Amino acid sequence: YYQRACRLDEIDIPGPKGAVTATVAMPNGGLAAAGDDGKVRIWSAGEWKKPAATFSHGKPVVGLALVGDRLASVGRDKLLKLWPTSSDGKALSAKIPSMPTGLAASADGSRLAVP
C-alpha cells in the first residue's frame, strides 16, 4: 500500500562493490551513492543503468551531503571532497585531522560537520 500510495517504483541500480555506505537524493531527481569501494556515483533521474558521473576516494566513503551546487563526500582516506554536480567545475579537497564516521550539512548548505 505505501509503495502504491507514494508512487514508489522499485529500480535496480548498479552500485558499488561491497556495502553502500551513504546516499543522497539530488535536486534534479537523481541519486548519489558511495560505498566501500571508495567511489562516489551520481545517477541522473531515469537513467539508472550507468552513472552520469563517478568520483574516487582512496579508501571507503563514509558520508555524502549536498552543499549548494556541489556534492560533499568524506572518506577513510581522511579527505573531505567537494565535487561538481555538473560537468563544469573542479573538485576541491581538504585533509581532516581524524578518522571520519559520517558527514552532515546545515539546512542552507553553508556548513558541514564531520563527526
NORLINJO-V305709 format. One record per backbone hydrogen bond with DSSP energy under -1.0 kcal/mol. NH is the residue of the N-H (numbers start at 0). CO is the residue of the C=O. Records with the same first field share a line. If there is no record, write none. Layout:
# NORLINJO-V305709
NH=CO + CO
This chain:
# NORLINJO-V305709
4=0
5=1
7=2
20=33
21=33
23=31
25=29
28=25
30=42
31=23
32=40
33=21
34=38
35=18
37=34
39=54
40=32
41=52
42=30
46=43
51=41
52=41
54=39
56=37
60=34
61=73
62=73
64=71
66=69
69=66
70=82
71=64
72=80
73=62
74=78
75=59
77=74
79=93
80=72
81=91
82=70
84=68
91=81
93=79
95=77
103=112
105=110
108=105
112=103
